């Protein structure tokens, strides 16, 4: 099977600092894949390695079946990489840049380009240097989508954008994925976008792949439970396996419960017994992210 | 090809203001240089002492760097890195565009400045300029990738280095003139090194410490530093003044640079005992140079003499002399001819200084213990042109890579145009024209001086009839043209020729011949002679 992205024992070191360590990951075609992790975890390094901007220290990473080191310029007709850090020629106008791109892409769709400009409310006469952050993000997205690639990689595309721009971009991405069946791999800190977009998520922390699950299964494996009862009971509950304390005081306790099967959840409910009040809610990605990143910080006991 | 055209179109649309700026600076520099050249007849000095080389160099440098760094070079954030755009295509298109809009116009301006001399040299010059520019843009692209101070300072260093080399000297200038130019002398590299250091420092200051208010000050300081140091810095003459310890050390460490001459030099003292002379009789300190076998066309010597006192150094002064096969001119407004067949100026005396006789009498015992140091820069003549005037209105003489065109405009005016097909980079060649009339035994040399720019360029000299002949030198001539003063040792060889200035008429020119000398400087020579070696030639103590 030809994966959209396949990393095998991928490692990348910058001098003594290890940015990626033995990452094994395979993203199936047509998947919308989210890379999550704290700052400096190695998400950008992974994406840059995938498109050949960085050379792996060891291991390999392939995109669309082509090893990243062997990517040729023509391969980027099928691959799009969008990053906020990417330079845009500020002196040019939007129309000029699109003409420039049209001269290079073999699968450039001029009609679709105009449709995207209209959708993103961009004018060909706009000077790129004068565009806002959101405007530039929309322009990057328009260029990436116009040639309808098989794989889109995005690095922190949604950070710092207002909700309207984010919604515009996400709607366009979802439409593209549905229409063309392209694969999307994006790194983000915006959990709401991840939950809305991603079929599958991977957590990277300190260069290591901590978890790689479908979004649905990941969310199903965690619950936020709030218990009120005697102090002894709360103390006992906080020591159960899979319990990660979020907040509480002598009268109540809120924690993230990680479980492999529904039986474990039922067992916990049984242990807490009838002397307490138990409230079980689905966990959000933000809470799971904090847990996986090892950044749980119990709220101050009141 | 489609990709290259797309890239060129994008660069042109993006950077057209820079291209226009480059053309404007180029046109202004060329026009300004030509205007001043017309007024002063000094192409080299005009160009190198003006601010235009700085402007053209900087604009060219920054244009080239911006051309290549605007696409962020090899930076991973570069727009083209993750597109179906090949680096080869980008670089090829940028090189093509750079060549078309920067290099070719620059070369064309240079070509125009050098008098339409469409010799092979201009193409070499273009190739060389392109090669240097390539170096800049490669470094520039690297700087775009690193965006660090080190790379940027390297760009500045390389850029200035290239600008100095490409616009003032250039390897092909050496090839064009056929001689090693003095640009390789380390004393001439000193200003370059200093300039590079200052500019690099100011660049770093500008990059990391400048705010909107201080940026113009830093730019002005940088321009001032460049201009003050200049290609021909005012302090260079001071620097070149020989200091005994420096030269001795150089002679020990780099004898190949300061190679002593093949012909021996000694010193002489001559008493000019004319009581009627203004200021009384004088004692001339002379350098006596033996020229036993001159195989060269001739030489010119600019000497600097110093007397070393036990408690310090006293600078005596400079003098110059030129001696060519069949002709030589003397310093201090005296000129003369030797026999046409040979130089016949052996020994050759150079007047170093004149000391009032009484003063010399007072210090002669001290001088006997002193040391005289000569710093001599010799120039080898590498070609001469001998043109005879006739009734023909135009006489053209072409030889090797130069052409001399003599035009008698009318009965009162004559124009001599020297064109040299070389490069206008640096000052490799110095042409000079003397017209002599064997019948009247008069020499006429045009006003002005200097040379062409690095082996190419043109000099135009206009001769016109004055209201009357004017004797140029301060010496008195009697009605027969004889100098009332005794001949100096050198003057004795002049066979009675006297130098006149001012225009000459058709009658005079009809019998005249013209000599054109194209010379290039060689290594400086330092020769130290003991005053005890002085011979008191023509000096009898009893005379005074």
Interface residues (C-beta under 8 A of the other chain):
Chain A: X48 X51 X53 X54 X73 X74 X75 X76 X77 X79 X80 X81 X83 X85 X86 X87 X88 X89 X91 X92 X96 X99 X100 X101 X102 X103 X104 X105 X106
Chain B: X2 X3 X5 X6 X7 X9 X10 X13 X14 X15 X70 X71 X72 X75 X76 X77 X78 X79 X81 X82 X83 X84 X85 X86
